Amino acid sequence: MKVQLITPNQDVGRSFNAATWWPQGLLSIASYCHQKDPYLDIEIIDGEITPKENLKKKIQDSNARIIGISCNSFNYQNGLEIVRLAKSLEKKVYMGGPHASAVAEQILKNQPDIDAVIRYDGERAFNDLLHNKPFSEIQNLVYRNGDEIVSNALVLEHLSQNLEIDFSLIDMAQYQKNHKEQFPFLPEKAILYFTHIGCDWRARNKGCIFCASPEPKLVFQSPEKVWQDFKRFKELYEIEIVKDYGDTITADAKWIRSFLKARPTELSDMMLMVYGSARDIDDEMAGLLQKLNVKYVFVGFESGDNKILQNLRKGTTAKQNWDSARRLIDNGIGIFASYILGSPGETEETIQRTHDLAARIAEYGNGKGPNGRNLVELSNASPFIPIPGSCAYDNLEHKSDTFDCGEAIKEHISRFCDFTTDSDTSYNKILETCKNISLLSPQKNYLGWDKNDKN
């Protein structure tokens, strides 16, 4: 049996790391299904590396009778084009991914060409669909029963944590080539991994208002298991650097200490890129990350204003943002920084404070990297986007399965910000400041909001 798993092209803008990483969720689903049925022919098509027309041709030329589409809120419109094409070819169409998980019922009410939606963990559910298990018995499935929309029990198993990913299902060499071109200062042999699932801040304090993740608690893999996987990656694929996609590795200092202690001598040169939070990065944590050979930390500073950070439920202060950045840079660790403009309560003055913080952090890292490189590799500012599934989205008046970033941003500005100008003028001011902040560092990220920067 032939199956295609597809990530659509982005609708608007581009990510700074577009085409450098494979769709890990689809690869996990494909690996699980392939282990259950080695004769299954699974093709993964990634819209980040496949032009739109080529992607459509792959669908038209394939004899696959089942299509799985993974959508986020920034590629859903292109996903619907794929749905219509697949249905015209009389294929079964199932949808999953963050966007589908958040608005599954609306999708099935408004999109008759989609046969069912999988919410969140999709490995077991998609495999059950391939083997014709009754819809009523498939966990995480949302489907139609006559005129009724039925949502089955939601189970977060995290099968991917203990699954041996089958990298033969993707063209890893192509992604690594792209990675080297985009990040020439990093090794080419790179791989994605999750040391943990969930977010401690979300578990304890409901998390940031823009977060759309459902994970109820923070769960780390054992340090020994992680190092065993890293050893396998190095032996099989000559991996030199691992990007940990877990929400924030800095949340558990005890685990970090154990992880460092368990590191095998032969992996002491393995490099890491991780996500961290300013509230966790004290002097000890910065030192532990340096000893772990962490080269870059992705940090969501979000704002330079304490009131805005409070409104975001971020759990940090502007001083913590600055101190954490300084500590990382002083330890020779680079930063991929992100900021949000247009948060609840935002004014012209608070936006300026965020710009000033971003400029101060970028300037502090200037020339302190290898060969005089700026250690702040990315200063990513984006408008506040109330993503489906987040608390911020729940506060909007206009909700459906479709999502127009620009309209959602403008509605949020008009209802929740305190600018002295009208919403259109304020919106344009936000976009201008976002682009000015992005100019502070080499990498650029316009995913979801810059229509002039097409994927």
N, C-alpha and C positions, 0 to 999 in steps of 0.2 A: 504494500500500500504506500502511495506517495502522499506526503503532507508538506505544506508550506507554512512556515511561521514567519510573520512579517512585522517589522517596525517601519511605519510610514515615514516619509520625508517630513521635516518640520514645516509648519505652515508659514511662520514668520520669524525672521532673524536666524541667528546661528549661535551655537555654543562655542566657547573657546577651545574645547576639546572634541569638537565634532569629528567623527570618523577615526578617532584614535582608540576608542574602546568599543568592544562588541556589546550587543544587547544581552547582558548577563542573565536577565530573567528568562528570555527565550532560550538561551543556551542551556540553562538549568532544566527547563521543561523538556527540551529535545534530548538531553542526556538521560533524564529519567525514563522517558518513553522508549528511547533506544535500548536502554538496559532491560526494560521489560519485554521488548520485542526487537531483537537484533536485526531482523529482516525488514524492519520499518525504514522506509526511505524518507528522511527528513531534510528539507532544504530551509535554511535560515536566510532571509533576505532583509538586509539592513538598509533602510532609506538614507542613512547617513553616508553610506559609501556607494549607493546605487542610485543614479539619476532617475527622476520620476518616470520618464518614458520607458527606460530600461526595466524598471521595476514592474510596470504594467505589462510589458512584453513577456517577462518571465512568468507572470501569472497566465497570460493568454497561451503561451507555448507549453505550459505544463499540463500533465494529465492528473495532477493532484485533485482529489475530490473534496478535500477538507482544507480550509484556510483558517489559521489562527492569527489574529491581528492584535498587537500590543500597542495601546495608545496612551500618551500623556496628554495634558491639556494643550500642548503646543503643536501636536500633529494630528489631532482628532479630525479636522476638516479633510486633510489628505487621506486619513484612514477611511472616511466615509466614501471617498472616491474609489478606494480599493474594494470596499464592501459592495458597491454597486456593480463594479466590473466583475467581481467574483460571482455575484448572484446572477448576472446576465449569462454567465458560463455554467450556471446550474451547479455551483459548488456550495457545500455547507460552510457557513461562516460563523466563527466564534470570536468574541472579542474579550480582551483582558487588559491589564495594565492599570496604572494609577487613575487615569481619567475614568475608565470604564468601571473601576471598583467604586469610585465615589458617586457616580450617577447612573448606576446600572439600571434601575427601574425606569428612569426617564429615557434612557437609550432604547429599551425594549418597547416603550410606549410610542416613541417617535420614529424608530428606524426598523421597519418591518423586514428589511433584508438581513438583519442580524438574527441568527437562530437562537443564540443564548449568550450570556455574559458570565465570565468567571471573575469573581472578586478576590483580589490579593493572591495568596499562594495558588499556583496553577498547575503544579506538576501532576498531582494525583487526579485532579479534575479533568485536565485535558486528556490524560491517558484513559480515563474512564469513558470520555466521549469517543475516543478512537475505537474503543471496544464495545460501543453501543450499549453501555450501561443505562438503565432508565434514568431520565433526568431527575426524578424524585429522589434518587438514591445517591446523587453526586454532590459531595460537599462543596461549598463556596459557589454553587451555580445559581444563577438567576435566569428564569425562563418563563415562557407563556404557557398557561394552561387554559385554553379557550380565551376568554376575555380577561382572565386574571393573571397578574404578574406574581410569580412565586419566587421567594428568596430562601434558598436552603440554608442550613446551619453554616455559620462561618467558623472555620477551623484554621488557625495559624500554626502549621506543623514545622515550618522551616526545614523542609526536606533538603534544601540546597546546602545546609550546613554540614550534612554527613554524606553528601552525594559526590561521587568522583566525576567531575565535569569532563565531558568528552570534547576536547578541543579540536578533534579531527572534523567536527561538524562546522567549523568556521575556518576562514582563511586567516589564521593568526599572523602569518608573515605580512599580509597586507596591512593589518591594523598596526603592527609594530613598525612597519615602514612609515605609515602616517604619523605615528607617535614620535618617531625620530625627527621627521620633518617639522612637526609642530613644536616639539620640545628638544631642540638640538643639544641642549645643556644636560639632558638626561639620557640614560642608557636606552638603547633600542629594545632590548629584551625585557619587556614589561608585561605584567599580568594583573588582572583584577582579583580581589579576594574580599571576604567578609570575616573579620575576626570576631564580630559580634553583631547581634540584631537588637534593635530598639534603642531608646534614648532614656537615660536616667532622669533627665530634667522633665521629659514628657511624662514619665511614670509617676514622678513625685508632685509635679506642679501643673499638669495639663499641657505643658509645652508652649512653644511660641504660637501666636495666633495665626501665623501663615503656614504652619506645618499641616500636612495632609496625611501623615503616616498613621497607620492604625496600631502600630506595635505597642503593646501594653506595658512592657518592661524591658530592662536591659539584660541581655544574656550573652556572655562571652563563651567562646570555645575554650577548651583547656589549652594552656600555653604549649604543652607537649604536642598536642594534635596540630596546632598551627605550624610549629616548626617542622613537624613531619611533612606537612603539605608543602611548605616552602622548600624543603630538601628535595622533594619529588619534582617540584617545578624546576629547580636548578638542574637536576640530573637529566630530566626529559627534554626540557626546552631552553636550557641555559639562561634561565631568568636571572636578571641582575637587580630588578627593582619591582616591588609589589605596591600596588595602590589598594589600600584598605578602604572599601566603600561603606563601612559601618559608620553610623551617624556621628559618633564622637568617642574616639578611643581614649581621650583624656579623662573621661568621667570616672574611671576606676583606677586610682593610683596603685592600689594593692595588686590589681591584675597586671599593671604595667611592670611593677617590680618583679613579680613572678615570671612574667614573660621575658624580661631581660636576663634574669637568673637562669632560665631554662634554655637560653640560646646556645646551640651547639657551636663549638669553635669554628667549624668549617663554614658556618653561615654568618660569621661576624662581619663579612663584607656585604651582606644583603642589605640593599637600600629600601626605604619605605617612604610612601606618601600617605598621610592620614588626615582625617577630619578631627578638629578639636574645638573646644569652646574656651573663650576668654575667661570664663569664671573658674576654669580648672587649671589654667596655665600659670602656676606660681613658679618660684625659683626651682623647687625640686622637680616639678613636672617638666620644665624646659630642659633641665639637666638630664632627666631620664630619656627624653626624646632624642637628645643629642647622642647619648650613649647607645641608643637603639639604632643609630644611623638613619634617623628620619631626616630626609632632605627637604621636604616641604610639608606644611600644614595648611589645610583649607580651613579658614576661620570666617564665620559669619559675624562680623562686627556690627553690621546693620546700621548703627547710628552713632553720632557723636554727642547726642543730647540725652540726658538722663531721663527726662520725662517721656520721650519717645521710646526709649528702651523699656521703660516701665509699661507703657501702653502696648508694646509688642509682647509682653510677658517674657522678655528675653532672659531675665535673671542676671544681668550684668550692668555695669556702669560704664560711662565713658572713660573713667580712669582705669578700670580693669581692661578695657579694650586697648588703651595705649600701653599699659604695663605689660600685658601679655605679648603684644607685638614686639616691644623692646626686648623682652626676655628671649623670645625666639630668635630674633636677629642677633642678639649678643652671643647666642650659642651657635651661630652660623647656620641657622635653620631658615629656609625660605618660606614665604607666605603667599598663598593665593587668597586674597582678601575679597570679601563681598559686603556690599552696603545696600540699603533699601531707602528709597526716597518716596515720600507720599504716604507715610504710615499714619495711623490714627493720631489726630492732634497736631500734625505737621504744619509748620509755618515757614515763611521765608527765612526766618532766623535759625530755625532748627536744621533746615537743609544746609545752610551755610556752615553750621557747626559740624555737620557730617562731612562736608567737603573739606573743611579745615583739618579734621582728624585724618581723613584719607590721605591728604597731602603731607601731613606730618609723618605718618607711618611710612609712606612711600619714600620720602626724603631721608628718613632715618636708615632705611635699607639700601639707599643708593650707594653703589660701589663697594658693598661689603660682601658680595658673593665671590665665587671663584672667578679669577681673571677680571676682577672689578665689576662683575655683573650686579645689577640691582637685585637684592634678595626679595623684594616684593614683586613677584612676577606678574601678578594680576591684581588690579584694583577694579573690581567689578561692581558697578552700581546699576541697579535696575529699579524701575517704578515698582511700587507696592502692587503685587498682582494677587488678588484674592482667589487662590487656586481652589477648584472644586475638591471637597473633602476637608478643607480647613475651616476653622472657626470664622475666619474673615469672610469666606464665601457664604457661610450660613447667614451672615448679616445682610447680604445683598437682597434686593427686592426681585430682580429678574434672574430666575434660575431655570435652566433647561439642560438638555444633554449637550447642546452646542455651546461653545465658549469663545467669545470675542475678547481677547486680552485688552485691546484698546478701550472698548466700551466698559468692561469691568473696572479698569483703572479709573476711567473718568467718573463712573458712578461712585466709586469709593472716595475719590477726591471731593466730589460735591457733597457727600453725606458725612464724611468723617474727618476731613482736614479743615484747618483754620486759616487758609490763605486769604489775603485781602483782595485778590483778583478773582475773576470768574474761573470756572473749572477748566475751560479750554486754554486760557492763558496760563493757569497754574500747571496744567498738564504739559504744555510746551516748555515751561520753565524747568519742570522736573526732567524732561528728556534732555534738555540742554545741559543740565548739571550732571546727569548720568554720563553723558558723553565726555564732559570735561574731566570727571573723575577717572573714566577709563583711559584717558590720555596720560595719566600719571604713571602707568606701567605698560610693559610690552604687550601682554596678551589682551585680547578684546573679546567681550561676551555680550551679545545682543539678543539672546534667545527669547522669543516670544513677544518682543515689543518694537524692534526696529524694522519697519517694512522695507527700508532701503538696503538692508543687509540680508539678502535671501540666502536660504540654505542651498 
